[in-house]
Amino acid sequence: MGLTVSNWKAGKPNSWDPLLETEELRGELEKRQQFAVSGDGSSVSARYPFEEDLVNSPGKWTTADEGIQYLRELAVLEVIYSDLDDEEVSKDPEDVLCTRAMWRKVIQSAPASYSNSLAAMYCPDMDTPTVEKEEERDDWVYWTVWIRWPGTSDPQKYKALVDTGAQCTLLPSGYRGTEPIRISGVTGGCQELSVLEAEVSFTGDKWEKHPIVTGPEAPCILGIDYLRRGYFKDPKGYRWAFGIVTVNIEKIKQLSTLPGLSEDPFVVGLLQVEEQQVPIATRTVHRRQYRTNRDSLAPIHELIHQVETQGVISKTHSPFNSPIWPVQKSDGGWRLTVDYRGLNKVTPPLSAAVPDLLELQYELESKAAKWYATTDIANAFFSIPLAAECRPQFAFTWRGVQYTWNRLPQGWKHSPTICHGLIQTALEKGGAPEHLQYIDDIIVWGNKAEEVFEKGKRVIEILLKAGFAIKKSKVKGPAQEIQFLGIKWQDGCCHVPTDVVNKIAAMSPPANKKETQAFLGLVGFWRMHIPG
């Protein structure tokens, strides 16, 4: 059974509006958990001779007793004007389902002290059976919000109804502001409250000031005035946007549409610079190839064929040798890397020029941007030519054939520094707009999509002219939410990507040293995003 005259109180939502928590109405409801309909309904029929009169003359009630009596009368009317031949319609007023129309009449006829609370209590599917009531309540959206009232240090916790139809945010409190305000609800009722600026937080750690309409009998409502401030993530991980103009992404010109971008998965550029003189090992290192991941064999063989065709590697005979160490990428592909740990130990040092990841993150946060675009250079290391005398130390063997790199290899300790510096120089010479760079990853930002598009376009043009190749799939934006260096960026704030959160949450307790190291490595990288 749905909400009937006899279970009105039992059918209220889990989060009960404070306005109904007056001693008078609470007592009346407790006394009337079962509403007894007396009489045969003739007096009501006399007052409402036609069904449409129900809309025109509901009358006003001022007390809980009168409101309950009015609801009983509506139930009797439902029986009087129902189809007597319809077996599904109850003939007992006490079992009549409270329909939307009935509840609307109760709200419309209510005084200001009750109307807003009754409206908040209304369920969209009030006339569905009770067995579906739990699903019905799931449609209500309540968020926990923390408030620090002026002059207090301890925050108070509220469970507020998310109401996009409310023009202001209201919370019950004994704290009163100096500015009085009269609030009118959809039913026409009014309340005398006050406006007070308080600190608001969804997490209890990030606070922002916002005017709150408050009073001892104010309802718990998060209005559109606060919700339209940006994007919010609810406890289930869903992202909400309120009062924000919907952006048709198809109307925003995307950087991936620019000419010169490649769709070739093996595309490699060639930076127009002199062949690079790099540090040479102080002694010969020769290590045999060890057994590799079976799944990587076919992809690596194909990669070697591709890069040899493009002149990135060539056959050689060298006293040096290092084993191939394939690394699987996040998209399932494989990266042709060589285990140069032995070579790295005997290679002279080079001043590092790669920026600190944390410093980059802080700088990007300080921009507080609304729009972003990123560019990832395709095979950036393989685009940088090496001097002939530096190449023999990078030799490796695959299926009985020895190769060496004609371009900067992956896995060598100085490759990131050299690559970062050359890309940085190319961008500076080309007069690139404000950006942040980490080796071959570049991000631009701004408060308008058009502005970010022009910045990203200029960066791409400079890189292509310098000789780098860029895949169409590796150019993202302009977008309001983007991933850069594995971190999700939105509204000037960084967030741990959902797949990372799920991965950490799904990890089983480490059972051995290797698993412990893997776990510590993962949470260690994201430690600054983990509270406590």
N, C-alpha and C positions, 0 to 999 in steps of 0.2 A: 504494500500500500504506500502511496506517496504522502505528502504533507496534507493532513486532514485537519478539520476543526478540532479533533481530539488529540492531535499530536503536534500542534503548532510549535510548542516549546521544544519537543523532542527533535523536530526537524531543523532547528537553527544550525548555522555553520559552526565549525570547530572554533573559529576565532570570533568571539562574541564582541560586538561593538560596545565600547564603554558607556555610550549613551543609554543603553538598555539596563545598565547596572545601577539604576536608581532603586532605592529600597522599596518604593511603592510598586513599581512594575515587577520587580523580582518577586515580591510577595504574591502579587496577583497571579503571576504565571505559575508559581509553585502550587498555589491553591487550586489552580485550574489545569492541571496536567491532563485531565479528561474533561472536555467541555460537554455539558449535558444540554441538549437542545430541548427546550420545553415548548409545549403548545403544538398546535397543528399547522401553524404557519399562516393562518387566515389573516392575522393582524398585519403580517408582513406583506401578504398579497394585496391587502387593502391599500397599503402605502405605495406599492409598486404595481399598479394594475397592468402595466405593459413592460416587457423585458427591456426595451430601450430606455425606460425611465431609470434604470440602474446607473446609466452613464450620466444622466442629467441632474439627479438629486440625491447624491450619496449622503449629504449631511455631514456635519463636523462632529467629531468626538474629542473629548478633552482628557479623559481618564482611561486607565487600563481597562477598567470594568466596561466602559462604553465601547472601547475598541474591540474587546472580546465579544461583546454582544453584537456589534456590527458584523463581525466575521461570522457569527452564528447565523445572522439574518441572511447573509450572502449564501451560506450553505443551504438554507431552506429555499432560497430563490432558485438555486441550481436544480433542486428537486422539482419545484413547481413548474419550471419552464423546460425541463428535460423531456426527452422522448420517452413516454411511458412504455413503449413497446421495445425499447432498446434494453436488452438484458444486461449489457455491460455497464450501464449507468446505475449507480447505487441509488436506491430509493430511501435510504436512511441518511438524513442530513449529517449525522455524526460521522459517517464514513465518506462523505464527499471529498474528493481531491481538491486541494487548494490550487486553482488554476492561476495562470499569469494575470488574467483579467481580474480575478477576485483580489489577488494580492495588490494589484495596482490600485484598486478602489480603496483598500485599507490604507495604503500609503498616502493617496491623494486626500483622504479625509482626515489624516492624522495631524496633530499639532506639531509645531516645530521641534519640540523636545523629543518627539518620537520618529518623525518622518525620515530623517537621514539614517537613523539606525535601522529602521525597518527596510529601507531601500538597500542598505548594505547586506542585510540578512537574506534578501531575495535571491533565489537560485534560478538560473535561466531555464532549467528543466524541472520546475517545481511539480509539474503534474505527471512525472514519471514514477513508477513503482519504487517502493522503499528499497528493494533489493538492488536497485541501481544507484542508490543515494551516495555510496562511497565514490563511484566513478564520477558522479556529478560534482562532488566536492573537489575532486582532482582538477576540475576545470578552473577553480578559483586559484588565483595567484597571490600568495602571501610571501613577503620577503622580510627577513630579519634585518632591522636597522638599529644602529647604535647612535644615541644622541648624548652630546655633552652640553648641558644647559649652561648659560652664562653664570660664572662664579663658582662652578663645580669642576672637580677634576675626575670624578668617577662617572663613567658613561652609564646611561640607562638603556636597557634592551627593550625593543618593541617588535611586535609582529604585525606588520602593516599590510593592508590590502593595496595591491597595485591597481590604481584606478586612473586610466588615461582620460576619463571623462571629467575628473576633478581638476579644476584650474589651479588649485593650491594644495600644498601638503599640510595635513592636519594631524596633530598628535595630542593625546590627553596629558595634561600636566598641571601641577599647581603653580608653575612659574608663569607669570603674566608679563606681557610686554606693555610698553607705554602707548602703543598705537592701537586703539580699538578698531575692530572690524566687524562688519555684519556679513555673515555668510548665508547665501540663499541656495537651497538644494533644488534638485530637479522637480521636487514636489511642490515648491513654492514656499516651504517653511524657512524661517530665518533663525540664526543663532547669533548672539553677541559674544564674540571672542576677541582675541588680541594677537598681534604679530610680534614674534620674538626671534631674533637671529641666534641660531645655535650651530654647533658643529655636528656634521652628519657623516656617518661612515657605514659601509656595508661589511667591512672586514674588522673594524676595531683598531686598525693601525693607520690607515690613510684617511685624513679628515679634511672636510671642506665646509666653509660656512654657508648657511642657507637660511632664508626666512621661513619660520614655521608658524602656522596659525595654531594657536593653542588655547586651552582652557580646560577646566576640570571635567567637562562633559564633551570634549571634542572627540570625534571618531579617529581611529588609526588608519590613515589613508596616505599613501604616497601619490601625490598628484603629478600632473604633466609638467608643472613648473620645475620640478626637480628631475623627473625622468627624461625630459628632453635635453638634459645637459650632455648626454653622450650615450655610449654603449655600456651595457651592464651584463654581467654573467651571473646566472642564478645558481642555486646550490646543485642543480643537476648538470651544470656545465653548458646550458644553452645560453646563447648570446641574444640579448634583446636590444632593440633600438626604438626609442619612443620620440615622436614629434620631430624626427629627422626626415628631411626630404629624401625620398627614395631616389637613389642614383641609378639611372639606366646606364649600365656599364658599356652598352653598345654605342652610346652617344659620346663616350669619352674616348678620344683617340688613344690607342694603345701603342707603346713603343715597339711592340712586336710586329707592327705593320710597316716599320721603316724599311727602306730599300737597303740592300747590302748584307742583311742578316741571312745566315745559312740554315738550311734544314738537314744538312749532311751530318750524321752522328759522329763521323770521324774527321770533321773539318779541322785543319791546323793552319794557322797563319804563319807569317815570317816577319818579325819585327825588323824594320829598316834601320839597323844600327850595325856598327862594326862587330865582327865576331869577338865574343867576350873572352878575355883572359881571366881565368879563374884560378884559385889556389890549387896547387898540385900536391899530391900526397908525398910525404917525406920518405916513405918506403913502399915497396910493392906489397900488395895484399891480394892473395889468391884463395878464394873459397869456392868449393864445389857446390853445384846445384843440389839442394835437398828436395825431398818429396813435397809436392804442393797439393793444394785442395783439388780433388778430382773434378769438381764442378767448374773450376777455373780453366782447365786445360784447353778446351775448344775456344772459349772467348779470348784467352791470351794468345793463342796461335793466330786467331783472326786479327787481333790488335797488332801483333808483330808484323804480319803481312801488310797491314794498312800503313803503319808508320814507316816501314822500309820503302814502300811505294812512294811515300811523300817526302822521302829524304831525311826523315827525323833520325833514323838509325841506318847503319851500314855494316856489312860483314867486315871482320877484322881478325888479326892475330895479335894478341896482347898478353904480356905476362900477368897482367891484372885479371881478376875475375871475381864477380860477386853474384850470389844467387838471386833469381827472380823471386819476388815476394808479392803475389797478387793480393790486392785489397778490393773487397766488394764494396760498391757504392750503395747509397741509400735507395737508389732506384732499381737495384738488382743487377746492374752492370758491373763490370770489373775494370779496375785501374791497373795499368801496367807500371808497377813499381818494382824497384830492385832493393834488396837488403844490403844497404851500404854501411851498416854499422861498423864493420871492420875498417872500411875506407875512411869513415868519418873520424875514427879515433886517431888516424895519422895525417889528417888534413889540417893545415895551418888555420888559425882563427880568422874571422872576418867580422868587422863591426856590424852588429845587427841593426837593421833599419825597419823591421816589422813592428808596427804599433802594438801596444798592449790591448788585448780584447776588452778588458774591463774599462780602460780609459775611453776606448771607442764607444762603449755602451753609455757611459756617463755623458759623453759629449752629445751623442744622438738624443738622449733623454732631455738634455738642456734645450734642444731646438723646439720641443713641444709642437711638432708638426702634425698636420691633418692628412697629408698625402705623401706617398712615398713611391719611389721607383728604384729597381735594382738591376744591375748588369753583371753578369759573370762571364769573363773571357773564356773562350773555348781553348782548352789545352794550352794555357798561357806559358807554362814551362817549355813546352815543345816548340814554341814560337821564337825562342831566343837562341841565336846561333852561337856555337862554341868555337874557339880557336882550335886549329888542328892539333897543336901540341898538347892541348888539355884533354883530348878525347880518350886516349888509351886507358886511363885510370878507371873509366866508367864501363869497361867491358863486362859482358855477361854471356852466358851460353844457354841456348834453347834448342833442344833436340839435336845435339851434337854440332851445332853451328854457333860460332862466337860472333857476337855483334857488339858495337859500341854506339854511343850517342853522339850525334852531330849537333844536337840541341841540348838545352839544359834538362837533366833527368829528374824524375821524381824519386824521392827517397834520400837524396844527397843533402847534407845538413845546410849548405849555403844556398840551395835553390830558392827557398822562399825569400830570403833577403835580397838576392840579385833580381829576382822577378819583381818584387814589390818596388824596388828602387827604379827599375826601368819603366814600369807602368806609371809610377808617380812622375817621373821626368817627362814622359810623353804627354800626360795630362796637363802638367804645368806649361810646357811649351805650346800646347794647343789652346791655352787660355780657358781651361775647363771651369764651369761654374762651381759654387760651393758644393763640396761632396765629402764623403768619408770613404776611405779605401783600406781594405785589408787584403794584401797580396792581389789576387785577381777578382775580388768581389768589391763592387762599388755601389754606393747608395746615394741618391739625391732626395730632397724633401722640399716641402712648401705647404702653404695653406690653401692652394688652389690646384686643381688637376691640370689646368692649362700650363701653369707655371712649372709644375714638376715635369710635364711632358717636354717642354722646351729645354729644361736642364738635362733631362735624360737623353734627349735627341742630340744635344751638343756633345755630351760625353761619348756617346756611341760613334758619332762622326769623327771625333778625334782619334779614338782607338782604331777604327777601321782604316783611317788615313795613315796611321803609324804602322800598319801591317798586321795587326791582330785580327783574328777571326772571332765572330760572335754568333752563337746559335740563337735562332729565333725562340726556342723553348727556354732559353736561359735569361731572357729579358722579361721583367715583370713590372707591371704598373703603367700609368699611375693607378694607385689603389690606396684605400684608407686602412687596409690591413695587409701587411706583407711580412715575409720571413727574410731575415738577413743574418748571416752567420749562425743559423740554427735557432735564432730567437725570433719570436713573433712580435711585431711592432704595430701599435695602434694608439692613436691620440697621444703620441709622445711618450708612451709607456711600453715597457717590454714585458712580455708574458712567456711563460713556458708553454711550448706547443702542446696541444692536447694529446698527440700521440706519444710524446715524451712522458707526460703525466701518467697516461695509461700504462706505459711500459714499466715505469717505476712501481706503480701500484700493483702490477701483476707479477712482479718479481718474487720468486720464492726465497725463503731464507737461505743464504749461502751454505753449501754443504762441504766445501773444500776451499783450499787456498785460492785457486784460480777464480772460482765464483765470487769469493770475498773481494778479490782485487777488482773484478768486473763491477761489482755492486758499488764499491767505494769510489771507483773511477767515475761511474755514472752520476751518483749523488754528489760527488765532489765537484764535478763540473757545474752542476745546477745548485750548489749549496746556497748561493746568495739569494735564490728565489724561494728557498724553503724556510718558512717561519720557525723561529726558535733556534 
